[in-house]
């Protein structure tokens, strides 16, 4: 049985949200705030942080009204626009469609956290001896980042295809 395009889009978005929310549920239940659990030595750890801001805590010192506007209302409008775009633009290639579904799923998952809990639960941290180091992030952040990388790849593929057809 082949799923319709719309059903596939919804399934991908919901899967991204579900995986993120399940992971956060487990982290909230099992890991104390700022507790450090080494997964691969000090290179890859779990540590629970409640992020009241945006990326890497930016905006956490904003007034409650600005937080609502910039971290809840604006993302909901943007996510709604992206959902409308992917549902109505039938010419999107498969890779771009998957990319947008990852971005939307991760975005919705983090907006859900902000709405329900007032913060986003982050818990992964990578530190490869100072050569590569991340902030503390979650699966929704990974989904958005993966989606952005896929969009860049899809863009290069599309340009290559257009040059070949020209």
Beta strands, then each sheet from edge to edge (+ up, - down):
strand 1: 36-40
strand 2: 44-51
strand 3: 120-126
sheet 1: 1+ 2- 3+
end
